[in-house]
Amino acid sequence: MKNKPPDAETGKPTPGAQAVRRAMSVLRVVAGGSPQHGLRLKDVVARVGLNAATVHRLLRVLTEEGAVDYDPVARVYRGGKELFLLGLAQQPGHFPIRMLAEPFTRRLAEATGETVSLIVRGNADTVILDRKIGTGPVQVLAVEVGARLPLGVASGGVALLAGMPRAEAERIMSANALRYEAQGVALDKVRERVEVARKQGYAFMDPGLHPGTRSLSVAIAGPDGIPVAVFAIAAIRYRMPPTRISELVAIMREMARKVSERLDAERRSLRRG
C-alpha cells in the first residue's frame, strides 16, 4: 500500500505547523539581512508581521540552536553558524540554475558593463543566487549573494510576479503587504509595477533599491512558461537612460533564452538517463 503524499505535495498547508512556519519566516528575514549591520528586533518584527513577544521568543530559540547570532553590544541579529553549516550540507546541484546560467550571467555583465544578478524565488521572497560585476567605471552593489527581499520590492521580484498566474501573484502580494510597508512600499504600488511589467515583458524601476540607481529585470522561463529565475541589471542612473533600455532588454532576453534552452536540454538528458 502506497503512502499518501504529504500535504506539501498536494498544495495544501500542513495543519498544526504554525510554530514552524513562524520560525522559518523569522529565519528567512534574519538570513536576508546585512551580515555587517544585522537586524534589530524591531526590524525583524516589522518584516515578519508578528508581535514583538512572539518574534523575540523565536529569536531566542534560534539563537540557542545556533541558527541565529545575537550581538549584545550592537543589539542586532545575524545568521548563525548552523545556518552556514546547513548550507554546506546541501547536495551539489540543488540549484542547477546557478550552474547552468553562470556563463550567461558573466557574458551579460561583460556585454553591458553593469552588475548582473541571477535571482530566484524563495517562497514569498527573492533570493540573489549569483552576481557578476561589470566593467563599467561605477558599479551598483546594492545587494549581496544570498540576500532576500519580499517579492515585489525590487525589479527582480516584480518580473517573477509578472510571469506567474495572476491568482498566485495576488496571493503573494497580499501576504507581503505588511512587509512592503516595512520597506516603505505600498501594496497598490507593487500591484501597479507588476501590471506594467506584464504588459512590457520586463520590469524596470527608477529609482532602483537605492537613490540614483535604476534596475531592469527579465525573466528566464521554465518549460511551462513560468519564470524559474530572472536576470537583473542594476546601474547608476546616468548609465541606464531610457534610450538604452531596449538595447539592454534585447541582450537580457537573448541570454535568458539560452539559459531556458540549457534547462530544457538538461531535463531531457535526465529523463533519458
C-alpha positions in Angstrom: 0.0 0.0 0.0 1.4 3.4 -1.1 1.8 6.2 1.4 -0.3 9.2 0.8 1.7 12.2 -0.4 2.4 14.9 2.2 0.2 18.0 2.1 3.1 20.0 0.7 2.9 17.9 -2.5 -0.8 18.4 -2.8 -0.6 22.1 -2.4 -2.5 22.1 0.9 -0.9 23.7 4.1 0.0 21.2 6.8 -2.2 21.6 9.8 -0.6 22.2 13.3 2.6 23.6 11.9 2.2 27.3 12.8 5.2 27.5 15.1 7.5 26.0 12.4 6.2 28.4 9.8 6.7 31.4 12.1 10.2 30.3 13.0 11.0 29.8 9.3 9.7 33.3 8.5 11.9 34.8 11.2 14.9 32.8 10.0 14.4 34.0 6.4 14.3 37.6 7.4 17.5 37.3 9.6 19.3 35.3 6.9 18.4 38.0 4.3 19.8 40.9 6.5 23.1 42.5 6.1 25.9 40.4 7.7 27.7 43.6 8.6 24.9 45.5 10.2 22.5 42.8 11.2 18.9 43.5 12.1 17.3 44.9 15.3 14.4 43.2 16.9 12.0 45.9 15.7 13.3 45.4 12.1 12.6 41.7 12.3 9.1 42.4 13.8 8.3 44.8 11.0 9.3 42.5 8.3 7.7 39.4 9.7 4.4 40.9 10.7 4.2 39.1 14.1 4.1 40.7 17.5 7.3 41.6 19.3 6.9 39.0 22.1 6.5 36.1 19.6 9.4 37.2 17.4 11.7 37.7 20.5 10.8 34.2 21.7 11.5 32.7 18.3 14.8 34.5 18.0 15.9 33.3 21.4 15.3 29.7 20.4 17.0 30.1 17.1 20.0 31.7 18.9 20.1 28.8 21.3 20.2 26.4 18.3 23.0 28.4 16.6 20.9 29.3 13.6 21.0 33.0 14.6 23.7 35.0 16.3 22.9 37.9 18.7 25.3 40.8 19.1 24.6 42.2 22.6 26.7 45.3 22.0 25.0 46.4 18.8 21.8 44.6 19.8 21.3 43.1 16.4 20.7 39.6 15.0 22.6 37.9 12.2 22.6 34.5 10.5 24.4 32.0 12.7 27.0 29.2 12.2 24.4 26.5 12.0 22.8 28.3 9.1 26.1 28.3 7.3 26.7 24.6 8.0 23.3 23.6 6.8 24.1 25.4 3.6 27.2 23.4 3.2 25.2 20.2 3.6 23.1 21.0 0.5 23.6 18.4 -2.2 25.6 19.6 -5.2 23.2 20.8 -7.9 20.5 21.7 -5.5 20.3 25.0 -7.5 21.3 23.7 -11.0 20.0 27.0 -12.5 23.0 28.8 -11.0 25.5 26.4 -12.7 23.6 26.4 -16.0 23.2 30.2 -16.0 26.7 31.1 -14.8 28.3 31.6 -18.3 25.4 33.8 -19.4 25.3 35.8 -16.2 29.0 36.5 -16.8 28.5 37.3 -20.5 25.7 39.6 -19.7 27.9 41.6 -17.2 30.7 41.7 -19.8 28.3 42.8 -22.7 26.6 45.5 -20.7 29.4 46.6 -18.4 26.9 46.6 -15.4 26.4 44.5 -12.3 24.2 41.5 -13.2 22.3 39.3 -10.6 20.7 35.9 -11.0 17.6 35.9 -8.9 15.2 33.1 -7.9 12.1 32.8 -5.8 12.2 31.6 -2.3 8.6 31.3 -1.1 7.4 34.9 -0.9 10.9 36.3 -1.3 13.5 36.8 -4.0 17.0 35.4 -3.3 20.2 36.5 -5.0 21.7 33.3 -6.3 24.7 34.7 -8.2 26.2 38.1 -9.1 28.7 39.3 -11.6 30.5 42.6 -11.6 30.6 44.5 -14.9 33.4 46.5 -16.5 31.9 50.0 -16.2 33.6 52.7 -14.1 30.9 52.7 -11.4 29.2 49.5 -10.2 26.0 49.2 -8.2 26.4 46.6 -5.5 23.0 47.1 -3.9 22.6 43.5 -2.5 24.9 40.6 -1.8 24.6 37.0 -2.9 22.1 35.2 -0.6 20.2 38.4 0.2 16.4 38.1 0.4 13.7 40.7 -0.2 9.9 40.4 -0.3 8.8 39.6 -3.9 7.8 42.9 -5.5 10.2 45.2 -3.7 12.8 45.2 -6.4 12.6 44.7 -10.1 13.6 41.0 -9.9 10.6 40.2 -7.7 8.3 42.3 -10.0 9.5 40.3 -13.0 8.9 37.0 -11.2 5.4 38.1 -10.1 4.5 39.3 -13.6 5.3 35.9 -15.0 3.1 34.0 -12.5 -0.5 33.2 -12.8 -2.5 36.2 -11.6 -4.1 34.4 -8.7 -0.8 33.2 -7.3 0.9 36.6 -7.7 -2.0 38.3 -6.0 -1.9 35.8 -3.1 1.9 36.5 -2.6 1.5 40.3 -2.8 -1.4 40.3 -0.3 0.6 38.1 2.1 3.6 40.5 1.8 1.6 43.7 2.4 3.0 44.3 5.9 6.5 43.6 4.7 6.1 46.0 1.9 5.1 48.7 4.4 8.3 48.0 6.4 10.2 48.6 3.1 8.4 51.8 2.5 6.4 50.5 -0.5 2.6 50.4 -0.7 0.8 47.2 -1.8 -1.0 49.1 -4.6 2.3 50.4 -5.9 3.6 46.8 -6.2 0.5 45.7 -8.0 0.9 48.6 -10.4 4.6 47.7 -11.1 3.6 44.1 -11.7 0.8 45.0 -14.2 3.2 47.3 -16.1 5.8 44.5 -16.2 3.2 42.1 -17.6 2.5 44.5 -20.5 6.1 45.3 -21.2 7.6 41.9 -20.8 10.2 43.2 -18.4 10.4 45.0 -15.1 12.0 48.5 -14.8 12.4 50.5 -11.6 13.5 54.1 -11.3 14.9 54.5 -8.7 16.2 51.0 -8.0 16.8 49.9 -4.5 18.9 53.0 -3.8 18.5 56.6 -4.8 20.4 57.5 -8.0 20.1 54.0 -9.4 17.9 52.2 -11.9 17.2 48.5 -12.3 16.0 46.2 -15.1 14.9 42.6 -14.9 14.0 40.0 -17.5 12.5 36.5 -16.6 14.1 33.2 -17.5 11.2 30.9 -18.5 10.8 27.3 -17.5 9.2 24.6 -19.7 5.7 25.7 -18.7 6.4 29.4 -19.4 6.6 30.3 -15.7 9.8 32.1 -14.6 12.3 29.9 -12.9 14.7 32.9 -12.3 15.4 36.4 -13.6 18.4 38.3 -14.8 18.6 41.7 -13.1 20.8 44.6 -14.0 21.5 47.5 -11.5 23.2 50.6 -12.7 23.9 54.2 -11.8 21.0 56.3 -13.2 23.0 58.0 -16.0 24.3 54.7 -17.3 20.7 53.4 -17.9 19.0 56.2 -19.8 15.6 55.5 -21.4 17.3 55.3 -24.8 19.4 52.3 -23.6 16.5 50.2 -22.2 15.5 48.5 -25.4 19.2 47.6 -26.1 19.6 46.1 -22.6 16.3 44.2 -22.7 17.3 42.6 -26.1 20.6 41.4 -24.7 19.0 40.1 -21.5 16.2 38.3 -23.4 18.8 36.6 -25.6 20.8 35.4 -22.5 17.6 34.3 -20.8 16.5 32.3 -23.9 19.9 30.5 -23.9 19.5 29.6 -20.2 16.0 28.3 -20.9 17.3 26.1 -23.7 20.0 24.7 -21.4 17.5 23.9 -18.7 15.3 22.2 -21.2 18.2 20.2 -22.6 19.3 19.2 -19.0 15.8 18.0 -18.2 15.6 15.9 -21.4 19.0 14.4 -20.6 17.9 13.4 -17.1 14.7 11.8 -18.4 16.8 9.7 -20.9 19.2 8.7 -18.1 
